């Protein structure tokens, strides 16, 4: 089965959400909008994970005390929010 046909069948069965200003867009374009948002969420989560990791590594490189590492952990939690 063609991929576009699969998306059209999925849209007719379950319904792909469309924005209120574009209720007439075809199923394939609605699917692309959903994928665009998914990729954006993955990118934001990935950047958060990378920044949390770099914060933790910088605490190790600076040889800080346990109390300062606690502040770094608070910063990591703030970054992950």
C-alpha positions in Angstrom: 0.0 0.0 0.0 1.2 3.5 -0.9 2.3 5.6 2.1 0.0 8.5 1.1 -2.9 6.1 0.8 -2.1 4.7 4.3 -2.2 8.2 5.7 -5.5 8.9 4.0 -7.0 5.7 5.4 -5.7 6.5 8.8 -7.2 10.0 8.6 -10.6 8.6 7.5 -10.6 6.1 10.3 -9.1 8.0 13.2 -8.9 11.6 12.0 -5.7 13.6 12.0 -6.1 16.9 13.9 -6.0 20.0 11.9 -5.5 23.6 13.0 -8.6 25.8 13.2 -7.4 28.1 10.5 -6.7 25.3 8.1 -9.6 22.8 8.3 -9.4 22.0 4.6 -5.8 20.8 4.3 -5.3 17.3 2.8 -4.4 14.4 5.1 -0.8 14.3 3.9 -0.2 17.9 4.9 -1.9 17.4 8.2 0.4 14.5 8.8 3.4 16.6 7.9 2.3 19.2 10.4 2.0 16.6 13.2 5.5 15.2 12.3 6.9 18.7 12.4 5.7 19.2 15.9 7.0 15.8 17.0 10.4 16.5 15.6 10.4 19.9 17.3 9.5 18.3 20.7 12.3 15.7 20.3 14.8 18.5 19.5 13.8 20.5 22.5 14.1 17.4 24.8 17.4 16.5 23.2 18.8 20.1 23.8 17.6 19.9 27.4 19.3 16.6 28.0 22.5 17.9 26.4 22.5 21.0 28.5 21.8 19.0 31.7 24.7 16.7 30.9 27.0 19.7 30.2 26.0 21.3 33.5 26.9 18.1 35.4 30.2 17.7 33.6 31.1 21.4 34.3 30.4 20.7 38.0 32.9 17.8 37.8 35.5 19.8 35.9 35.4 22.7 38.4 35.9 20.3 41.4 33.2 21.9 43.4 31.9 20.9 46.8 28.8 18.8 47.4 26.7 21.8 48.2 27.6 23.5 44.9 26.8 20.2 43.1 23.4 20.3 44.7 22.9 23.7 43.1 24.0 22.3 39.8 21.4 19.5 40.2 18.8 22.2 40.9 19.9 23.9 37.7 19.7 20.6 35.8 16.1 20.1 37.1 15.3 23.7 36.0 16.7 23.0 32.6 14.7 19.8 32.2 11.4 21.5 33.1 
